[in-house]
Amino acid sequence: MSDWMPGPETAPASTPGEPATAPAAVGPADAPSCEPAGPAPIGVGRTSTGSADVDAQLERLADADHLQADGHIDVYEDVHRGLRAALTSLDTRPAPAPGPAPMASYDNRS
């Protein structure tokens, strides 16, 4: 006794009154291509951060969608530099607020 059952990928056997059919031949048009696919957007959405500098850098990532994979590194490094600059600018102290001009001292002793 056997536990073997044909699966969905197994072609059914022909019955005695039915002619056997040969599997369809795979032609060159049906064969998978060995060529790399062209550039295509990956469809990652970007949400606004509220910081114009950061949002501009994140939008720059869309430039990689039109490049081959070996060109992505240049875009990623450029965006990384821009994001580092934006973060570094948060650490700088603001310039002192302009206050009233110092009053000139007049010596009235004569």
C-alpha positions as a Markdown table, in Angstrom:
| # | Residue | x | y | z |
|---|---|---|---|---|
| 1 | Met | 0.0 | 0.0 | 0.0 |
| 2 | Ser | 1.3 | 3.5 | -0.9 |
| 3 | Asp | 0.6 | 6.9 | 0.7 |
| 4 | Trp | 1.5 | 8.7 | -2.5 |
| 5 | Met | -1.1 | 11.2 | -3.7 |
| 6 | Pro | -0.7 | 13.3 | -6.8 |
| 7 | Gly | -0.3 | 17.0 | -6.0 |
| 8 | Pro | -1.7 | 20.0 | -7.9 |
| 9 | Glu | 1.6 | 20.2 | -9.9 |
| 10 | Thr | 1.3 | 16.5 | -11.1 |
| 11 | Ala | -0.5 | 16.1 | -14.4 |
| 12 | Pro | -3.4 | 13.6 | -14.2 |
| 13 | Ala | -2.9 | 10.3 | -16.0 |
| 14 | Ser | -4.8 | 9.8 | -19.2 |
| 15 | Thr | -7.7 | 7.4 | -19.2 |
| 16 | Pro | -7.7 | 4.5 | -21.7 |
| 17 | Gly | -10.1 | 6.3 | -24.1 |
| 18 | Glu | -8.3 | 9.6 | -23.9 |
| 19 | Pro | -5.2 | 10.5 | -26.0 |
| 20 | Ala | -2.1 | 11.4 | -24.0 |
| 21 | Thr | -1.1 | 15.1 | -24.3 |
| 22 | Ala | 2.5 | 16.1 | -24.4 |
| 23 | Pro | 3.6 | 19.1 | -22.2 |
| 24 | Ala | 3.9 | 22.4 | -24.1 |
| 25 | Ala | 7.4 | 23.2 | -25.3 |
| 26 | Val | 9.1 | 26.1 | -23.6 |
| 27 | Gly | 10.2 | 28.5 | -26.3 |
| 28 | Pro | 12.9 | 31.2 | -26.1 |
| 29 | Ala | 10.2 | 33.9 | -25.4 |
| 30 | Asp | 9.0 | 32.0 | -22.4 |
| 31 | Ala | 12.5 | 31.4 | -20.9 |
| 32 | Pro | 13.6 | 33.7 | -18.1 |
| 33 | Ser | 16.0 | 36.4 | -19.0 |
| 34 | Cys | 19.5 | 36.5 | -17.6 |
| 35 | Glu | 19.7 | 40.3 | -18.2 |
| 36 | Pro | 19.4 | 42.5 | -15.1 |
| 37 | Ala | 16.2 | 44.4 | -14.8 |
| 38 | Gly | 16.3 | 48.1 | -15.5 |
| 39 | Pro | 15.9 | 50.7 | -12.7 |
| 40 | Ala | 12.5 | 51.0 | -11.2 |
| 41 | Pro | 11.1 | 52.9 | -8.2 |
| 42 | Ile | 10.8 | 50.8 | -5.1 |
| 43 | Gly | 7.7 | 52.7 | -4.0 |
| 44 | Val | 8.8 | 53.7 | -0.4 |
| 45 | Gly | 6.7 | 56.5 | 0.8 |
| 46 | Arg | 8.3 | 59.5 | 2.5 |
| 47 | Thr | 6.5 | 61.4 | 5.3 |
| 48 | Ser | 7.3 | 65.0 | 6.0 |
| 49 | Thr | 9.4 | 65.6 | 9.1 |
| 50 | Gly | 8.6 | 69.3 | 9.4 |
| 51 | Ser | 12.3 | 70.3 | 8.9 |
| 52 | Ala | 12.9 | 71.7 | 5.4 |
| 53 | Asp | 16.5 | 70.6 | 5.4 |
| 54 | Val | 15.7 | 67.0 | 6.3 |
| 55 | Asp | 12.7 | 66.8 | 4.0 |
| 56 | Ala | 14.9 | 68.0 | 1.1 |
| 57 | Gln | 17.5 | 65.3 | 1.8 |
| 58 | Leu | 14.8 | 62.6 | 2.0 |
| 59 | Glu | 13.3 | 63.7 | -1.3 |
| 60 | Arg | 16.8 | 63.4 | -2.8 |
| 61 | Leu | 16.5 | 59.7 | -2.2 |
| 62 | Ala | 14.1 | 59.5 | -5.1 |
| 63 | Asp | 17.0 | 60.2 | -7.4 |
| 64 | Ala | 18.2 | 56.7 | -6.8 |
| 65 | Asp | 15.0 | 55.3 | -8.3 |
| 66 | His | 16.2 | 56.2 | -11.8 |
| 67 | Leu | 19.8 | 54.8 | -11.4 |
| 68 | Gln | 21.3 | 51.4 | -11.7 |
| 69 | Ala | 22.2 | 49.8 | -8.3 |
| 70 | Asp | 25.8 | 50.7 | -8.6 |
| 71 | Gly | 24.8 | 54.4 | -8.8 |
| 72 | His | 22.8 | 54.3 | -5.5 |
| 73 | Ile | 25.9 | 54.7 | -3.3 |
| 74 | Asp | 26.6 | 58.2 | -4.6 |
| 75 | Val | 23.0 | 59.3 | -3.8 |
| 76 | Tyr | 23.0 | 57.6 | -0.4 |
| 77 | Glu | 26.4 | 59.2 | 0.6 |
| 78 | Asp | 25.2 | 62.6 | -0.5 |
| 79 | Val | 22.0 | 62.3 | 1.5 |
| 80 | His | 24.0 | 61.1 | 4.5 |
| 81 | Arg | 26.3 | 64.1 | 4.3 |
| 82 | Gly | 23.2 | 66.4 | 4.1 |
| 83 | Leu | 21.5 | 64.7 | 7.1 |
| 84 | Arg | 24.7 | 64.9 | 9.2 |
| 85 | Ala | 25.0 | 68.6 | 8.4 |
| 86 | Ala | 21.4 | 69.1 | 9.4 |
| 87 | Leu | 22.0 | 67.3 | 12.7 |
| 88 | Thr | 25.3 | 69.2 | 13.3 |
| 89 | Ser | 23.5 | 72.5 | 12.8 |
| 90 | Leu | 21.2 | 71.6 | 15.8 |
| 91 | Asp | 24.3 | 71.6 | 18.1 |
| 92 | Thr | 25.5 | 75.1 | 17.2 |
| 93 | Arg | 24.7 | 77.7 | 19.7 |
| 94 | Pro | 22.6 | 80.6 | 18.4 |
| 95 | Ala | 24.2 | 83.9 | 18.0 |
| 96 | Pro | 23.6 | 86.3 | 20.8 |
| 97 | Ala | 20.5 | 88.3 | 20.4 |
| 98 | Pro | 21.2 | 91.9 | 19.5 |
| 99 | Gly | 20.6 | 94.1 | 22.5 |
| 100 | Pro | 20.6 | 97.8 | 23.0 |
| 101 | Ala | 23.8 | 99.5 | 21.8 |
| 102 | Pro | 26.1 | 100.2 | 24.7 |
| 103 | Met | 25.8 | 103.7 | 26.0 |
| 104 | Ala | 28.8 | 105.9 | 25.6 |
| 105 | Ser | 30.1 | 107.1 | 28.9 |
| 106 | Tyr | 30.5 | 110.8 | 29.2 |
| 107 | Asp | 32.7 | 112.2 | 31.8 |
| 108 | Asn | 31.2 | 115.5 | 32.9 |
| 109 | Arg | 34.1 | 116.4 | 35.2 |
| 110 | Ser | 35.9 | 119.2 | 33.8 |
